[in-house]
């Protein structure tokens, strides 16, 4: 028998739902999915799950098995979520960016003026680009550190928070799409040159084309981030800092992610309210996840136990990316 924690099972169920919805929508809309381009990602995830399952069956190195399973979850969900996000694009539809720009103005924020001011910071402006690019590295580092240090509760909360926040952000974006202020404000060539933005004019042109023409083909190598509101970069920064509490890397991450805020605004091409929306989304989901995953990590058990975030649920099989826990009533 293989065993899986409930936080992993919930994440696996969401992976199945998101991936299934993406496949159905692609077929319904006549969008070609290049499955071959995604194959390496799924093979890596399958290998991670296989190793994690082997460790659990042998009853050895629980830290390694949790870490490997968490890595697999993020690989699988990132791919499925990105594809579903693309399929939510409706060509020619209006975005809520004008509304978000007005909301920024109400609180005294002007994206173009802010970007121009940051561009005058010299090397610091370019350094913010590297800060912006560090989000995925931080995410991977957090999984490794929490997993290998045996911080089971923090790791499972981290994983489940990331998956749920991504689901909610895709849902919000599908109802009220936004691409950021860079589609509506043009920076001077001098400012662009000094900034070297990650979401540069070429990236912006890709967003415009997607908004105008929609999507006909999706492959793993051409996916780009689409969501402006709520900002998932903000969610990831908040996740890294919050779940690094009581670890040696808390203060370095806290300082780094203070710099992430202007990096998100400038290099990510975000409205200020995108950042505020990301913080609000994280706070709500993290609060709920803290109640789903208990405070005390429980040792693996061979018997089916009451379903809770930290307990293991015995399952008959485990097939990537589908987790199939038995139905267990709550006490």
Buried (B, 14 or more C-beta within 10 A) or exposed (E): EBBBBBBBBBBBBBBBEBBEBBBEBBEEEEBEBEEEBBEEBBEBBBEBBBBBBEBBEEEEBBBBBBBBBBBBBBBBBBBBBBBBBBBBBEEEEEBBBEBBBEBBEEEEBBBBEBBBBBBEBEEEBBEBBEBBEBBEEBBEBBBBBBBBBEBBBBBBBBBBBBBBBBBBBBEBBBEBBBBBBBBBBEBEEEBBEBBEBBBBEEBBEBBEEBBEEBBEEBBBEEBEBBBBBBBBBBBBBBBBBBBBEEBEBBEEBBEBBEBBBBBBBBBBBBBBBBBBBBBBBBEEBBEEBBEBBBEEBBEEEEEBBEBBBBBBBBBEEBEBBBBBBEEBEEE
